[in-house]
Amino acid sequence: MTRLTTADYDRLEHAVSRGQRLAIYRRGTEYVVIPLSLRTSNGREVIDARNPTTGDALSLYLDELDAIESLGR
């Protein structure tokens, strides 16, 4: 993924604080998730998220993502 802009980080942080769904694209697969937190792990940024349908937990590394899109509620 290309580097996130300040506006991208703002949208991501708002999605975390509001529990807003995100569409995340990685390696040709779309994941619709509810982000729970944004953190760093071993120098890499990670989105901890939950699948809204199954409740499964996901950890998605920002440097592995192709795109992030905010979805309305």
CHARMM internal coordinates of N, CA and C (Angstrom, degrees):
IC EDIT
DIST 1 N 1 CA 1.4458
DIST 1 CA 1 C 1.5168
ANGL 1 N 1 CA 1 C 108.54
DIST 1 C 2 N 1.3053
ANGL 1 CA 1 C 2 N 115.21
DIHE 1 N 1 CA 1 C 2 N 146.28
DIST 2 N 2 CA 1.4449
ANGL 1 C 2 N 2 CA 118.90
DIHE 1 CA 1 C 2 N 2 CA 173.39
DIST 2 CA 2 C 1.5243
ANGL 2 N 2 CA 2 C 108.18
DIHE 1 C 2 N 2 CA 2 C -69.59
DIST 2 C 3 N 1.2922
ANGL 2 CA 2 C 3 N 115.79
DIHE 2 N 2 CA 2 C 3 N 161.98
DIST 3 N 3 CA 1.4615
ANGL 2 C 3 N 3 CA 119.47
DIHE 2 CA 2 C 3 N 3 CA -179.40
DIST 3 CA 3 C 1.5155
ANGL 3 N 3 CA 3 C 110.79
DIHE 2 C 3 N 3 CA 3 C -61.73
DIST 3 C 4 N 1.3156
ANGL 3 CA 3 C 4 N 115.40
DIHE 3 N 3 CA 3 C 4 N 142.22
DIST 4 N 4 CA 1.4500
ANGL 3 C 4 N 4 CA 120.15
DIHE 3 CA 3 C 4 N 4 CA 178.03
DIST 4 CA 4 C 1.5245
ANGL 4 N 4 CA 4 C 109.76
DIHE 3 C 4 N 4 CA 4 C -75.88
DIST 4 C 5 N 1.3130
ANGL 4 CA 4 C 5 N 115.14
DIHE 4 N 4 CA 4 C 5 N 142.94
DIST 5 N 5 CA 1.4588
ANGL 4 C 5 N 5 CA 120.70
DIHE 4 CA 4 C 5 N 5 CA 176.28
DIST 5 CA 5 C 1.5263
ANGL 5 N 5 CA 5 C 108.99
DIHE 4 C 5 N 5 CA 5 C -84.45
DIST 5 C 6 N 1.3141
ANGL 5 CA 5 C 6 N 115.64
DIHE 5 N 5 CA 5 C 6 N 171.51
DIST 6 N 6 CA 1.4620
ANGL 5 C 6 N 6 CA 120.40
DIHE 5 CA 5 C 6 N 6 CA 176.07
DIST 6 CA 6 C 1.5229
ANGL 6 N 6 CA 6 C 110.06
DIHE 5 C 6 N 6 CA 6 C -59.79
DIST 6 C 7 N 1.3259
ANGL 6 CA 6 C 7 N 117.00
DIHE 6 N 6 CA 6 C 7 N -40.58
DIST 7 N 7 CA 1.4654
ANGL 6 C 7 N 7 CA 121.27
DIHE 6 CA 6 C 7 N 7 CA 178.34
DIST 7 CA 7 C 1.5353
ANGL 7 N 7 CA 7 C 110.99
DIHE 6 C 7 N 7 CA 7 C -63.42
DIST 7 C 8 N 1.3452
ANGL 7 CA 7 C 8 N 117.69
DIHE 7 N 7 CA 7 C 8 N -38.00
DIST 8 N 8 CA 1.4669
ANGL 7 C 8 N 8 CA 121.24
DIHE 7 CA 7 C 8 N 8 CA 177.79
DIST 8 CA 8 C 1.5301
ANGL 8 N 8 CA 8 C 110.57
DIHE 7 C 8 N 8 CA 8 C -63.04
DIST 8 C 9 N 1.3333
ANGL 8 CA 8 C 9 N 116.29
DIHE 8 N 8 CA 8 C 9 N -44.20
DIST 9 N 9 CA 1.4641
ANGL 8 C 9 N 9 CA 120.04
DIHE 8 CA 8 C 9 N 9 CA 178.10
DIST 9 CA 9 C 1.5226
ANGL 9 N 9 CA 9 C 110.92
DIHE 8 C 9 N 9 CA 9 C -64.35
DIST 9 C 10 N 1.3210
ANGL 9 CA 9 C 10 N 117.53
DIHE 9 N 9 CA 9 C 10 N -39.12
DIST 10 N 10 CA 1.4671
ANGL 9 C 10 N 10 CA 120.65
DIHE 9 CA 9 C 10 N 10 CA 177.04
DIST 10 CA 10 C 1.5250
ANGL 10 N 10 CA 10 C 110.80
DIHE 9 C 10 N 10 CA 10 C -60.36
DIST 10 C 11 N 1.3482
ANGL 10 CA 10 C 11 N 117.06
DIHE 10 N 10 CA 10 C 11 N -45.46
DIST 11 N 11 CA 1.4648
ANGL 10 C 11 N 11 CA 120.95
DIHE 10 CA 10 C 11 N 11 CA 178.35
DIST 11 CA 11 C 1.5272
ANGL 11 N 11 CA 11 C 111.11
DIHE 10 C 11 N 11 CA 11 C -62.62
DIST 11 C 12 N 1.3263
ANGL 11 CA 11 C 12 N 116.76
DIHE 11 N 11 CA 11 C 12 N -41.27
DIST 12 N 12 CA 1.4561
ANGL 11 C 12 N 12 CA 120.94
DIHE 11 CA 11 C 12 N 12 CA 179.02
DIST 12 CA 12 C 1.5291
ANGL 12 N 12 CA 12 C 110.71
DIHE 11 C 12 N 12 CA 12 C -64.79
DIST 12 C 13 N 1.3195
ANGL 12 CA 12 C 13 N 117.50
DIHE 12 N 12 CA 12 C 13 N -44.88
DIST 13 N 13 CA 1.4625
ANGL 12 C 13 N 13 CA 121.00
DIHE 12 CA 12 C 13 N 13 CA 179.24
DIST 13 CA 13 C 1.5276
ANGL 13 N 13 CA 13 C 111.44
DIHE 12 C 13 N 13 CA 13 C -64.55
DIST 13 C 14 N 1.3282
ANGL 13 CA 13 C 14 N 117.71
DIHE 13 N 13 CA 13 C 14 N -39.13
DIST 14 N 14 CA 1.4647
ANGL 13 C 14 N 14 CA 120.76
DIHE 13 CA 13 C 14 N 14 CA 176.70
DIST 14 CA 14 C 1.5237
ANGL 14 N 14 CA 14 C 110.54
DIHE 13 C 14 N 14 CA 14 C -64.93
DIST 14 C 15 N 1.3324
ANGL 14 CA 14 C 15 N 117.51
DIHE 14 N 14 CA 14 C 15 N -38.99
DIST 15 N 15 CA 1.4658
ANGL 14 C 15 N 15 CA 120.82
DIHE 14 CA 14 C 15 N 15 CA 177.95
DIST 15 CA 15 C 1.5255
ANGL 15 N 15 CA 15 C 110.30
DIHE 14 C 15 N 15 CA 15 C -63.02
DIST 15 C 16 N 1.3390
ANGL 15 CA 15 C 16 N 117.31
DIHE 15 N 15 CA 15 C 16 N -39.82
DIST 16 N 16 CA 1.4670
ANGL 15 C 16 N 16 CA 121.07
DIHE 15 CA 15 C 16 N 16 CA 178.27
DIST 16 CA 16 C 1.5287
ANGL 16 N 16 CA 16 C 109.69
DIHE 15 C 16 N 16 CA 16 C -64.86
DIST 16 C 17 N 1.3268
ANGL 16 CA 16 C 17 N 117.21
DIHE 16 N 16 CA 16 C 17 N -48.29
DIST 17 N 17 CA 1.4736
ANGL 16 C 17 N 17 CA 120.12
DIHE 16 CA 16 C 17 N 17 CA -175.50
DIST 17 CA 17 C 1.5228
ANGL 17 N 17 CA 17 C 112.68
DIHE 16 C 17 N 17 CA 17 C -69.72
DIST 17 C 18 N 1.3221
ANGL 17 CA 17 C 18 N 117.96
DIHE 17 N 17 CA 17 C 18 N -29.34
DIST 18 N 18 CA 1.4725
ANGL 17 C 18 N 18 CA 121.64
DIHE 17 CA 17 C 18 N 18 CA -177.63
DIST 18 CA 18 C 1.5324
ANGL 18 N 18 CA 18 C 113.35
DIHE 17 C 18 N 18 CA 18 C -98.08
DIST 18 C 19 N 1.3082
ANGL 18 CA 18 C 19 N 117.43
DIHE 18 N 18 CA 18 C 19 N -7.81
DIST 19 N 19 CA 1.4629
ANGL 18 C 19 N 19 CA 120.14
DIHE 18 CA 18 C 19 N 19 CA -176.11
DIST 19 CA 19 C 1.5163
ANGL 19 N 19 CA 19 C 112.33
DIHE 18 C 19 N 19 CA 19 C 69.50
DIST 19 C 20 N 1.3318
ANGL 19 CA 19 C 20 N 115.90
DIHE 19 N 19 CA 19 C 20 N 28.91
DIST 20 N 20 CA 1.4686
ANGL 19 C 20 N 20 CA 122.31
DIHE 19 CA 19 C 20 N 20 CA -177.61
DIST 20 CA 20 C 1.5220
ANGL 20 N 20 CA 20 C 110.34
DIHE 19 C 20 N 20 CA 20 C -81.03
DIST 20 C 21 N 1.3014
ANGL 20 CA 20 C 21 N 116.31
DIHE 20 N 20 CA 20 C 21 N 139.78
DIST 21 N 21 CA 1.4732
ANGL 20 C 21 N 21 CA 120.79
DIHE 20 CA 20 C 21 N 21 CA -179.30
DIST 21 CA 21 C 1.5198
ANGL 21 N 21 CA 21 C 111.61
DIHE 20 C 21 N 21 CA 21 C -69.26
DIST 21 C 22 N 1.3346
ANGL 21 CA 21 C 22 N 114.09
DIHE 21 N 21 CA 21 C 22 N 147.67
DIST 22 N 22 CA 1.4619
ANGL 21 C 22 N 22 CA 122.31
DIHE 21 CA 21 C 22 N 22 CA 175.11
DIST 22 CA 22 C 1.5213
ANGL 22 N 22 CA 22 C 108.86
DIHE 21 C 22 N 22 CA 22 C -124.26
DIST 22 C 23 N 1.3198
ANGL 22 CA 22 C 23 N 115.97
DIHE 22 N 22 CA 22 C 23 N 144.26
DIST 23 N 23 CA 1.4639
ANGL 22 C 23 N 23 CA 121.36
DIHE 22 CA 22 C 23 N 23 CA 167.80
DIST 23 CA 23 C 1.5265
ANGL 23 N 23 CA 23 C 105.07
DIHE 22 C 23 N 23 CA 23 C -99.69
DIST 23 C 24 N 1.3152
ANGL 23 CA 23 C 24 N 115.69
DIHE 23 N 23 CA 23 C 24 N 121.40
DIST 24 N 24 CA 1.4588
ANGL 23 C 24 N 24 CA 121.68
DIHE 23 CA 23 C 24 N 24 CA -178.37
DIST 24 CA 24 C 1.5208
ANGL 24 N 24 CA 24 C 107.94
DIHE 23 C 24 N 24 CA 24 C -118.26
DIST 24 C 25 N 1.3148
ANGL 24 CA 24 C 25 N 116.21
DIHE 24 N 24 CA 24 C 25 N 131.16
DIST 25 N 25 CA 1.4640
ANGL 24 C 25 N 25 CA 121.87
DIHE 24 CA 24 C 25 N 25 CA -178.19
DIST 25 CA 25 C 1.5211
ANGL 25 N 25 CA 25 C 108.85
DIHE 24 C 25 N 25 CA 25 C -111.71
DIST 25 C 26 N 1.3345
ANGL 25 CA 25 C 26 N 114.62
DIHE 25 N 25 CA 25 C 26 N 126.53
DIST 26 N 26 CA 1.4659
ANGL 25 C 26 N 26 CA 120.65
DIHE 25 CA 25 C 26 N 26 CA 178.53
DIST 26 CA 26 C 1.5203
ANGL 26 N 26 CA 26 C 108.77
DIHE 25 C 26 N 26 CA 26 C -143.87
DIST 26 C 27 N 1.3287
ANGL 26 CA 26 C 27 N 115.64
DIHE 26 N 26 CA 26 C 27 N 123.53
DIST 27 N 27 CA 1.4662
ANGL 26 C 27 N 27 CA 122.60
DIHE 26 CA 26 C 27 N 27 CA 177.62
DIST 27 CA 27 C 1.5263
ANGL 27 N 27 CA 27 C 112.92
DIHE 26 C 27 N 27 CA 27 C 51.00
DIST 27 C 28 N 1.3447
ANGL 27 CA 27 C 28 N 116.31
DIHE 27 N 27 CA 27 C 28 N 41.76
DIST 28 N 28 CA 1.4473
ANGL 27 C 28 N 28 CA 120.91
DIHE 27 CA 27 C 28 N 28 CA 176.61
DIST 28 CA 28 C 1.5156
ANGL 28 N 28 CA 28 C 115.38
DIHE 27 C 28 N 28 CA 28 C 82.17
DIST 28 C 29 N 1.3127
ANGL 28 CA 28 C 29 N 118.04
DIHE 28 N 28 CA 28 C 29 N 3.50
DIST 29 N 29 CA 1.4575
ANGL 28 C 29 N 29 CA 121.65
DIHE 28 CA 28 C 29 N 29 CA 179.99
DIST 29 CA 29 C 1.5235
ANGL 29 N 29 CA 29 C 109.16
DIHE 28 C 29 N 29 CA 29 C -112.79
DIST 29 C 30 N 1.3263
ANGL 29 CA 29 C 30 N 116.04
DIHE 29 N 29 CA 29 C 30 N 137.29
DIST 30 N 30 CA 1.4566
ANGL 29 C 30 N 30 CA 120.87
DIHE 29 CA 29 C 30 N 30 CA 176.36
DIST 30 CA 30 C 1.5252
ANGL 30 N 30 CA 30 C 109.09
DIHE 29 C 30 N 30 CA 30 C -98.43
DIST 30 C 31 N 1.3234
ANGL 30 CA 30 C 31 N 115.87
DIHE 30 N 30 CA 30 C 31 N 130.35
DIST 31 N 31 CA 1.4531
ANGL 30 C 31 N 31 CA 122.82
DIHE 30 CA 30 C 31 N 31 CA 175.07
DIST 31 CA 31 C 1.5215
ANGL 31 N 31 CA 31 C 107.36
DIHE 30 C 31 N 31 CA 31 C -116.12
DIST 31 C 32 N 1.3161
ANGL 31 CA 31 C 32 N 117.81
DIHE 31 N 31 CA 31 C 32 N 125.58
DIST 32 N 32 CA 1.4625
ANGL 31 C 32 N 32 CA 121.18
DIHE 31 CA 31 C 32 N 32 CA 171.38
DIST 32 CA 32 C 1.5222
ANGL 32 N 32 CA 32 C 105.40
DIHE 31 C 32 N 32 CA 32 C -101.08
DIST 32 C 33 N 1.3311
ANGL 32 CA 32 C 33 N 115.65
DIHE 32 N 32 CA 32 C 33 N 119.38
DIST 33 N 33 CA 1.4557
ANGL 32 C 33 N 33 CA 120.80
DIHE 32 CA 32 C 33 N 33 CA -173.68
DIST 33 CA 33 C 1.5238
ANGL 33 N 33 CA 33 C 110.92
DIHE 32 C 33 N 33 CA 33 C -136.64
DIST 33 C 34 N 1.3213
ANGL 33 CA 33 C 34 N 114.82
DIHE 33 N 33 CA 33 C 34 N 163.46
DIST 34 N 34 CA 1.4575
ANGL 33 C 34 N 34 CA 121.99
DIHE 33 CA 33 C 34 N 34 CA 169.30
DIST 34 CA 34 C 1.5234
ANGL 34 N 34 CA 34 C 106.09
DIHE 33 C 34 N 34 CA 34 C -107.57
DIST 34 C 35 N 1.3408
ANGL 34 CA 34 C 35 N 118.05
DIHE 34 N 34 CA 34 C 35 N 112.98
DIST 35 N 35 CA 1.4562
ANGL 34 C 35 N 35 CA 120.01
DIHE 34 CA 34 C 35 N 35 CA -178.31
DIST 35 CA 35 C 1.5213
ANGL 35 N 35 CA 35 C 110.69
DIHE 34 C 35 N 35 CA 35 C -72.68
DIST 35 C 36 N 1.3223
ANGL 35 CA 35 C 36 N 116.04
DIHE 35 N 35 CA 35 C 36 N 135.90
DIST 36 N 36 CA 1.4590
ANGL 35 C 36 N 36 CA 121.55
DIHE 35 CA 35 C 36 N 36 CA -179.91
DIST 36 CA 36 C 1.5247
ANGL 36 N 36 CA 36 C 111.78
DIHE 35 C 36 N 36 CA 36 C -102.74
DIST 36 C 37 N 1.3406
ANGL 36 CA 36 C 37 N 115.98
DIHE 36 N 36 CA 36 C 37 N -35.04
DIST 37 N 37 CA 1.4647
ANGL 36 C 37 N 37 CA 119.67
DIHE 36 CA 36 C 37 N 37 CA 179.72
DIST 37 CA 37 C 1.5265
ANGL 37 N 37 CA 37 C 110.05
DIHE 36 C 37 N 37 CA 37 C -161.18
DIST 37 C 38 N 1.3186
ANGL 37 CA 37 C 38 N 113.78
DIHE 37 N 37 CA 37 C 38 N 160.51
DIST 38 N 38 CA 1.4637
ANGL 37 C 38 N 38 CA 122.59
DIHE 37 CA 37 C 38 N 38 CA 173.83
DIST 38 CA 38 C 1.5151
ANGL 38 N 38 CA 38 C 105.27
DIHE 37 C 38 N 38 CA 38 C -122.42
DIST 38 C 39 N 1.3319
ANGL 38 CA 38 C 39 N 117.13
DIHE 38 N 38 CA 38 C 39 N 123.96
DIST 39 N 39 CA 1.4608
ANGL 38 C 39 N 39 CA 120.61
DIHE 38 CA 38 C 39 N 39 CA -176.02
DIST 39 CA 39 C 1.5224
ANGL 39 N 39 CA 39 C 109.83
DIHE 38 C 39 N 39 CA 39 C -144.95
DIST 39 C 40 N 1.3221
ANGL 39 CA 39 C 40 N 116.16
DIHE 39 N 39 CA 39 C 40 N 175.18
DIST 40 N 40 CA 1.4556
ANGL 39 C 40 N 40 CA 120.68
DIHE 39 CA 39 C 40 N 40 CA 173.67
DIST 40 CA 40 C 1.5192
ANGL 40 N 40 CA 40 C 109.36
DIHE 39 C 40 N 40 CA 40 C -113.14
DIST 40 C 41 N 1.3161
ANGL 40 CA 40 C 41 N 115.58
DIHE 40 N 40 CA 40 C 41 N 146.05
DIST 41 N 41 CA 1.4527
ANGL 40 C 41 N 41 CA 122.68
DIHE 40 CA 40 C 41 N 41 CA 177.22
DIST 41 CA 41 C 1.5184
ANGL 41 N 41 CA 41 C 107.64
DIHE 40 C 41 N 41 CA 41 C -141.21
DIST 41 C 42 N 1.3071
ANGL 41 CA 41 C 42 N 116.31
DIHE 41 N 41 CA 41 C 42 N 115.99
DIST 42 N 42 CA 1.4723
ANGL 41 C 42 N 42 CA 122.06
DIHE 41 CA 41 C 42 N 42 CA -178.30
DIST 42 CA 42 C 1.5231
ANGL 42 N 42 CA 42 C 111.48
DIHE 41 C 42 N 42 CA 42 C 53.68
DIST 42 C 43 N 1.3406
ANGL 42 CA 42 C 43 N 116.34
DIHE 42 N 42 CA 42 C 43 N 41.04
DIST 43 N 43 CA 1.4551
ANGL 42 C 43 N 43 CA 121.46
DIHE 42 CA 42 C 43 N 43 CA 177.04
DIST 43 CA 43 C 1.5158
ANGL 43 N 43 CA 43 C 115.19
DIHE 42 C 43 N 43 CA 43 C 80.06
DIST 43 C 44 N 1.3242
ANGL 43 CA 43 C 44 N 117.84
DIHE 43 N 43 CA 43 C 44 N 5.42
DIST 44 N 44 CA 1.4580
ANGL 43 C 44 N 44 CA 122.12
DIHE 43 CA 43 C 44 N 44 CA 178.64
DIST 44 CA 44 C 1.5237
ANGL 44 N 44 CA 44 C 109.53
DIHE 43 C 44 N 44 CA 44 C -114.94
DIST 44 C 45 N 1.3374
ANGL 44 CA 44 C 45 N 116.19
DIHE 44 N 44 CA 44 C 45 N 142.55
DIST 45 N 45 CA 1.4559
ANGL 44 C 45 N 45 CA 120.71
DIHE 44 CA 44 C 45 N 45 CA 178.61
DIST 45 CA 45 C 1.5201
ANGL 45 N 45 CA 45 C 110.12
DIHE 44 C 45 N 45 CA 45 C -83.51
DIST 45 C 46 N 1.3358
ANGL 45 CA 45 C 46 N 115.34
DIHE 45 N 45 CA 45 C 46 N 136.11
DIST 46 N 46 CA 1.4577
ANGL 45 C 46 N 46 CA 122.05
DIHE 45 CA 45 C 46 N 46 CA -174.90
DIST 46 CA 46 C 1.5278
ANGL 46 N 46 CA 46 C 109.42
DIHE 45 C 46 N 46 CA 46 C -130.21
DIST 46 C 47 N 1.3236
ANGL 46 CA 46 C 47 N 115.93
DIHE 46 N 46 CA 46 C 47 N 136.34
DIST 47 N 47 CA 1.4574
ANGL 46 C 47 N 47 CA 121.21
DIHE 46 CA 46 C 47 N 47 CA 169.93
DIST 47 CA 47 C 1.5314
ANGL 47 N 47 CA 47 C 106.54
DIHE 46 C 47 N 47 CA 47 C -99.30
DIST 47 C 48 N 1.3261
ANGL 47 CA 47 C 48 N 116.50
DIHE 47 N 47 CA 47 C 48 N 119.24
DIST 48 N 48 CA 1.4629
ANGL 47 C 48 N 48 CA 120.53
DIHE 47 CA 47 C 48 N 48 CA 170.79
DIST 48 CA 48 C 1.5137
ANGL 48 N 48 CA 48 C 105.95
DIHE 47 C 48 N 48 CA 48 C -90.11
DIST 48 C 49 N 1.3369
ANGL 48 CA 48 C 49 N 115.95
DIHE 48 N 48 CA 48 C 49 N 126.60
DIST 49 N 49 CA 1.4565
ANGL 48 C 49 N 49 CA 119.97
DIHE 48 CA 48 C 49 N 49 CA -172.90
DIST 49 CA 49 C 1.5152
ANGL 49 N 49 CA 49 C 110.90
DIHE 48 C 49 N 49 CA 49 C -140.87
DIST 49 C 50 N 1.3446
ANGL 49 CA 49 C 50 N 114.54
DIHE 49 N 49 CA 49 C 50 N 170.57
DIST 50 N 50 CA 1.4457
ANGL 49 C 50 N 50 CA 121.89
DIHE 49 CA 49 C 50 N 50 CA 178.50
DIST 50 CA 50 C 1.5246
ANGL 50 N 50 CA 50 C 108.46
DIHE 49 C 50 N 50 CA 50 C -130.17
DIST 50 C 51 N 1.3097
ANGL 50 CA 50 C 51 N 116.56
DIHE 50 N 50 CA 50 C 51 N 138.03
DIST 51 N 51 CA 1.4631
ANGL 50 C 51 N 51 CA 121.65
DIHE 50 CA 50 C 51 N 51 CA 173.98
DIST 51 CA 51 C 1.5238
ANGL 51 N 51 CA 51 C 107.36
DIHE 50 C 51 N 51 CA 51 C -73.58
DIST 51 C 52 N 1.3450
ANGL 51 CA 51 C 52 N 118.53
DIHE 51 N 51 CA 51 C 52 N 122.05
DIST 52 N 52 CA 1.4577
ANGL 51 C 52 N 52 CA 119.78
DIHE 51 CA 51 C 52 N 52 CA -175.42
DIST 52 CA 52 C 1.5287
ANGL 52 N 52 CA 52 C 114.28
DIHE 51 C 52 N 52 CA 52 C -68.01
DIST 52 C 53 N 1.3151
ANGL 52 CA 52 C 53 N 117.91
DIHE 52 N 52 CA 52 C 53 N -19.96
DIST 53 N 53 CA 1.4595
ANGL 52 C 53 N 53 CA 121.07
DIHE 52 CA 52 C 53 N 53 CA -179.10
DIST 53 CA 53 C 1.5187
ANGL 53 N 53 CA 53 C 112.17
DIHE 52 C 53 N 53 CA 53 C -87.62
DIST 53 C 54 N 1.3355
ANGL 53 CA 53 C 54 N 116.32
DIHE 53 N 53 CA 53 C 54 N -47.91
DIST 54 N 54 CA 1.4653
ANGL 53 C 54 N 54 CA 120.57
DIHE 53 CA 53 C 54 N 54 CA -174.94
DIST 54 CA 54 C 1.5206
ANGL 54 N 54 CA 54 C 113.86
DIHE 53 C 54 N 54 CA 54 C -98.95
DIST 54 C 55 N 1.3359
ANGL 54 CA 54 C 55 N 116.69
DIHE 54 N 54 CA 54 C 55 N -20.29
DIST 55 N 55 CA 1.4632
ANGL 54 C 55 N 55 CA 120.33
DIHE 54 CA 54 C 55 N 55 CA -176.89
DIST 55 CA 55 C 1.5169
ANGL 55 N 55 CA 55 C 113.20
DIHE 54 C 55 N 55 CA 55 C 82.37
DIST 55 C 56 N 1.3352
ANGL 55 CA 55 C 56 N 117.82
DIHE 55 N 55 CA 55 C 56 N 1.63
DIST 56 N 56 CA 1.4605
ANGL 55 C 56 N 56 CA 121.18
DIHE 55 CA 55 C 56 N 56 CA -179.95
DIST 56 CA 56 C 1.5234
ANGL 56 N 56 CA 56 C 110.88
DIHE 55 C 56 N 56 CA 56 C -65.32
DIST 56 C 57 N 1.3312
ANGL 56 CA 56 C 57 N 115.75
DIHE 56 N 56 CA 56 C 57 N 143.44
DIST 57 N 57 CA 1.4612
ANGL 56 C 57 N 57 CA 122.03
DIHE 56 CA 56 C 57 N 57 CA 178.10
DIST 57 CA 57 C 1.5225
ANGL 57 N 57 CA 57 C 109.73
DIHE 56 C 57 N 57 CA 57 C -85.78
DIST 57 C 58 N 1.3385
ANGL 57 CA 57 C 58 N 115.66
DIHE 57 N 57 CA 57 C 58 N 142.50
DIST 58 N 58 CA 1.4650
ANGL 57 C 58 N 58 CA 122.21
DIHE 57 CA 57 C 58 N 58 CA 178.13
DIST 58 CA 58 C 1.5209
ANGL 58 N 58 CA 58 C 108.40
DIHE 57 C 58 N 58 CA 58 C -134.09
DIST 58 C 59 N 1.3135
ANGL 58 CA 58 C 59 N 116.67
DIHE 58 N 58 CA 58 C 59 N 143.66
DIST 59 N 59 CA 1.4555
ANGL 58 C 59 N 59 CA 122.61
DIHE 58 CA 58 C 59 N 59 CA 169.97
DIST 59 CA 59 C 1.5224
ANGL 59 N 59 CA 59 C 106.36
DIHE 58 C 59 N 59 CA 59 C -120.46
DIST 59 C 60 N 1.3275
ANGL 59 CA 59 C 60 N 115.86
DIHE 59 N 59 CA 59 C 60 N 118.51
DIST 60 N 60 CA 1.4647
ANGL 59 C 60 N 60 CA 121.50
DIHE 59 CA 59 C 60 N 60 CA -175.49
DIST 60 CA 60 C 1.5239
ANGL 60 N 60 CA 60 C 109.03
DIHE 59 C 60 N 60 CA 60 C -118.64
DIST 60 C 61 N 1.3287
ANGL 60 CA 60 C 61 N 116.31
DIHE 60 N 60 CA 60 C 61 N 121.76
DIST 61 N 61 CA 1.4584
ANGL 60 C 61 N 61 CA 121.71
DIHE 60 CA 60 C 61 N 61 CA 179.58
DIST 61 CA 61 C 1.5240
ANGL 61 N 61 CA 61 C 109.75
DIHE 60 C 61 N 61 CA 61 C -81.09
DIST 61 C 62 N 1.3315
ANGL 61 CA 61 C 62 N 115.92
DIHE 61 N 61 CA 61 C 62 N 128.59
DIST 62 N 62 CA 1.4685
ANGL 61 C 62 N 62 CA 120.12
DIHE 61 CA 61 C 62 N 62 CA -176.83
DIST 62 CA 62 C 1.5182
ANGL 62 N 62 CA 62 C 112.84
DIHE 61 C 62 N 62 CA 62 C -59.37
DIST 62 C 63 N 1.3312
ANGL 62 CA 62 C 63 N 117.81
DIHE 62 N 62 CA 62 C 63 N -34.58
DIST 63 N 63 CA 1.4639
ANGL 62 C 63 N 63 CA 119.21
DIHE 62 CA 62 C 63 N 63 CA -177.66
DIST 63 CA 63 C 1.5334
ANGL 63 N 63 CA 63 C 113.23
DIHE 62 C 63 N 63 CA 63 C -73.75
DIST 63 C 64 N 1.3233
ANGL 63 CA 63 C 64 N 117.84
DIHE 63 N 63 CA 63 C 64 N -5.85
DIST 64 N 64 CA 1.4686
ANGL 63 C 64 N 64 CA 121.81
DIHE 63 CA 63 C 64 N 64 CA 176.92
DIST 64 CA 64 C 1.5267
ANGL 64 N 64 CA 64 C 112.66
DIHE 63 C 64 N 64 CA 64 C -101.46
DIST 64 C 65 N 1.3389
ANGL 64 CA 64 C 65 N 117.23
DIHE 64 N 64 CA 64 C 65 N -4.23
DIST 65 N 65 CA 1.4528
ANGL 64 C 65 N 65 CA 120.77
DIHE 64 CA 64 C 65 N 65 CA -174.26
DIST 65 CA 65 C 1.5149
ANGL 65 N 65 CA 65 C 111.78
DIHE 64 C 65 N 65 CA 65 C -88.59
DIST 65 C 66 N 1.3330
ANGL 65 CA 65 C 66 N 114.97
DIHE 65 N 65 CA 65 C 66 N 148.76
DIST 66 N 66 CA 1.4495
ANGL 65 C 66 N 66 CA 121.42
DIHE 65 CA 65 C 66 N 66 CA 176.64
DIST 66 CA 66 C 1.5329
ANGL 66 N 66 CA 66 C 110.85
DIHE 65 C 66 N 66 CA 66 C -91.22
DIST 66 C 67 N 1.3307
ANGL 66 CA 66 C 67 N 117.13
DIHE 66 N 66 CA 66 C 67 N -37.71
DIST 67 N 67 CA 1.4601
ANGL 66 C 67 N 67 CA 121.28
DIHE 66 CA 66 C 67 N 67 CA -179.01
DIST 67 CA 67 C 1.5192
ANGL 67 N 67 CA 67 C 110.62
DIHE 66 C 67 N 67 CA 67 C -162.59
DIST 67 C 68 N 1.3294
ANGL 67 CA 67 C 68 N 115.68
DIHE 67 N 67 CA 67 C 68 N 155.52
DIST 68 N 68 CA 1.4604
ANGL 67 C 68 N 68 CA 123.28
DIHE 67 CA 67 C 68 N 68 CA 173.98
DIST 68 CA 68 C 1.5234
ANGL 68 N 68 CA 68 C 107.29
DIHE 67 C 68 N 68 CA 68 C -129.99
DIST 68 C 69 N 1.3384
ANGL 68 CA 68 C 69 N 115.48
DIHE 68 N 68 CA 68 C 69 N 135.45
DIST 69 N 69 CA 1.4604
ANGL 68 C 69 N 69 CA 120.27
DIHE 68 CA 68 C 69 N 69 CA 179.52
DIST 69 CA 69 C 1.5244
ANGL 69 N 69 CA 69 C 108.97
DIHE 68 C 69 N 69 CA 69 C -135.55
DIST 69 C 70 N 1.3239
ANGL 69 CA 69 C 70 N 117.04
DIHE 69 N 69 CA 69 C 70 N 130.79
DIST 70 N 70 CA 1.4630
ANGL 69 C 70 N 70 CA 121.01
DIHE 69 CA 69 C 70 N 70 CA 176.02
DIST 70 CA 70 C 1.5165
ANGL 70 N 70 CA 70 C 109.66
DIHE 69 C 70 N 70 CA 70 C -76.41
DIST 70 C 71 N 1.3360
ANGL 70 CA 70 C 71 N 116.46
DIHE 70 N 70 CA 70 C 71 N 140.27
DIST 71 N 71 CA 1.4515
ANGL 70 C 71 N 71 CA 121.75
DIHE 70 CA 70 C 71 N 71 CA 177.11
DIST 71 CA 71 C 1.5096
ANGL 71 N 71 CA 71 C 108.97
DIHE 70 C 71 N 71 CA 71 C -116.30
DIST 71 C 72 N 1.3202
ANGL 71 CA 71 C 72 N 116.95
DIHE 71 N 71 CA 71 C 72 N 139.02
DIST 72 N 72 CA 1.4642
ANGL 71 C 72 N 72 CA 121.31
DIHE 71 CA 71 C 72 N 72 CA 178.07
DIST 72 CA 72 C 1.5118
ANGL 72 N 72 CA 72 C 110.58
DIHE 71 C 72 N 72 CA 72 C -70.79
DIST 72 C 73 N 1.3191
ANGL 72 CA 72 C 73 N 116.10
DIHE 72 N 72 CA 72 C 73 N 157.49
DIST 73 N 73 CA 1.4650
ANGL 72 C 73 N 73 CA 121.12
DIHE 72 CA 72 C 73 N 73 CA 179.49
DIST 73 CA 73 C 1.4840
ANGL 73 N 73 CA 73 C 110.89
DIHE 72 C 73 N 73 CA 73 C -86.47
END
COOR INIT
IC SEED 1 N 1 CA 1 C
IC BUILD
